[in-house]
Amino acid sequence: MALMLDRRQRAMLAEMGVRVWLPLPEAAAPVAAVADAIAPAAEPVVAPVPTPVPAPVPEPIRPPAPVATPAAFAATDTGLQPLPLLQGQSLPQLQQLADSCKGCELHRTRQHSVWDATPIPAEGPRWLFVIDAPGAAENASGQPAQGDTGKLLQQMLAALRLPAAQVRRVHATRCAPEGRVATPAEVGHCSAWLRRDIALYQPDLIVALGRAAAWALLRSEQPLGQLRGQPARIHLPPEDADLQPVLADIPVVVSYPLDFLLRHPEAKPRAWSDLCLAADLLQQRRSPVSSPDSGIPS
């Protein structure tokens, strides 16, 4: 079926930029005559004069914007300063050095560096609990695990039937951040104190409670959920190669931070399974110990 267009329709289509194919020459006259007979006379169509459009000014070439990437836990910090010499220092000497340390910005709000005053036991299994950075209560007292988080940790130790003399509590940093969390760079920088503390205490087992605690020990960027449920080993940087004989074989078990367990008590059964894993690992390293038979109290 042929499509018949008069002159006006063809002109309108041309204005719209639609190209109209005309029939062959021999058929043009009859078709045009029929079209003119059935269509009203059309006024001549005058094509508008196009307004000149100025040529677009090319935009200057700009370098591509940097692509934003998720902040890794191993972020760097240009404000870090060298730490004092820690090799060969005793625990009291380390504490004295930490009281005057200016290795990172955390020292600006320091009231006390935080250390556990519990004496090192002469015998028996030694548990070390590494907690995320200290808070205001620890900053004021200089003692680890204060307040509600400290009470929860005490309940966990009671459930494990651990005597207080066999447990040491330390934090991922020696100074408490004020109104914020410690940065990954600050935690990593301060972990030098933690490794020296561990070497002097020589625990049979370490439990890392929280992401910052795990980072200070393992330097792993894996999520906390992937670090749980399996033993790990302490990461030793080259400057602490002298600690390799002491720290290389100490198992590390990762679990939830104490403040998270206070906000989410439904996670306590999973934290209890982490503690049971730690107890099993300790039993493999030393003489058998009594197995815990109850969960973490509410």
Long-range contacts (C-beta under 8 A, 24 or more apart in sequence): 4-31, 4-34, 4-35, 5-35, 6-35, 6-36, 6-39, 6-42, 7-35, 7-42, 8-39, 8-42, 8-45, 11-42, 11-45, 12-45, 15-45, 15-47, 72-184, 72-221, 73-184, 73-211, 73-215, 73-221, 74-184, 74-188, 74-219, 74-221, 75-183, 75-184, 75-185, 76-185, 77-104, 77-183, 77-185, 77-186, 77-189, 79-104, 79-105, 80-104, 80-185, 80-186, 80-189, 83-189, 83-192, 83-193, 86-192, 86-193, 86-196, 87-196, 87-242, 89-196, 90-200, 91-115, 91-120, 91-197, 91-200, 94-193, 94-196, 94-197, 94-200, 98-174, 98-175, 98-193, 101-174, 101-175, 101-193, 103-189, 103-190, 104-175, 104-185, 104-186, 104-189, 104-190, 105-186, 106-173, 106-174, 106-175, 106-176, 106-177, 106-182, 106-186, 106-190, 107-175, 109-139, 109-175, 109-176, 109-177, 109-178, 110-139, 110-175, 110-176, 111-139, 111-140, 111-142, 111-176, 112-139, 112-140, 112-141, 112-142, 113-142, 113-174, 113-175, 114-138, 114-139, 114-142, 114-143, 114-144, 114-170, 114-171, 114-174, 114-175, 114-176, 115-142, 115-143, 115-144, 115-170, 115-174, 115-197, 116-143, 116-144, 116-168, 116-169, 116-170, 117-143, 118-164, 118-165, 118-167, 118-168, 118-169, 119-165, 120-168, 120-200, 120-201, 121-165, 121-166, 124-163, 124-165, 124-166, 125-166, 125-204, 125-205, 125-282, 125-286, 125-289, 126-166, 126-167, 126-168, 126-201, 126-202, 126-203, 126-204, 126-205, 127-162, 127-166, 127-167, 127-168, 127-203, 127-204, 127-205, 127-206, 127-207, 127-278, 127-282, 128-167, 128-168, 128-170, 128-198, 128-201, 128-203, 128-205, 128-206, 128-207, 129-153, 129-167, 129-168, 129-169, 129-170, 129-206, 129-207, 129-209, 130-170, 130-171, 130-172, 130-194, 130-206, 130-207, 130-208, 130-209, 130-213, 130-216, 130-217, 131-169, 131-170, 131-171, 131-172, 131-209, 131-210, 131-213, 131-257, 131-258, 132-171, 132-172, 132-182, 132-209, 132-210, 132-211, 132-212, 132-213, 132-257, 132-258, 132-259, 133-171, 133-172, 133-173, 133-176, 133-177, 133-181, 133-182, 133-187, 133-212, 134-171, 134-173, 134-175, 134-176, 135-176, 136-176, 136-178, 138-171, 138-176, 139-175, 139-176, 139-178, 144-169, 144-170, 144-171, 145-169, 145-258, 148-262, 149-258, 149-259, 149-262, 152-258, 152-261, 152-262, 152-296, 153-209, 153-258, 155-296, 155-297, 156-271, 156-275, 156-296, 158-297, 159-272, 159-275, 159-292, 159-294, 159-295, 159-296, 159-297, 160-275, 160-279, 160-292, 161-290, 161-292, 168-201, 168-203, 170-194, 170-197, 171-213, 172-210, 172-212, 172-213, 172-215, 172-216, 173-212, 173-216, 181-212, 182-212, 184-212, 184-215, 187-212, 187-215, 187-216, 188-215, 188-216, 188-219, 190-216, 191-216, 191-217, 192-239, 192-240, 195-234, 195-236, 195-240, 195-243, 195-247, 196-243, 198-234, 198-246, 198-247, 198-250, 199-243, 199-246, 199-247, 202-246, 203-250, 204-250, 204-282, 204-285, 204-286, 205-250, 205-251, 205-253, 205-278, 205-281, 205-282, 205-285, 206-234, 206-250, 206-251, 206-252, 206-253, 207-252, 207-253, 207-254, 207-255, 207-274, 207-275, 207-278, 208-252, 208-253, 208-254, 208-255, 209-255, 209-256, 209-257, 209-258, 210-256, 210-257, 210-258, 210-260, 211-257, 212-257, 213-254, 213-257, 214-252, 214-254, 217-252, 218-252, 218-254, 224-254, 224-256, 227-254, 228-254, 228-255, 228-270, 228-274, 229-273, 229-274, 229-277, 231-277, 231-281, 251-278, 251-281, 251-285, 253-277, 253-278, 253-281, 261-296, 265-298, 268-295, 268-296, 268-298, 269-295, 271-296, 272-296
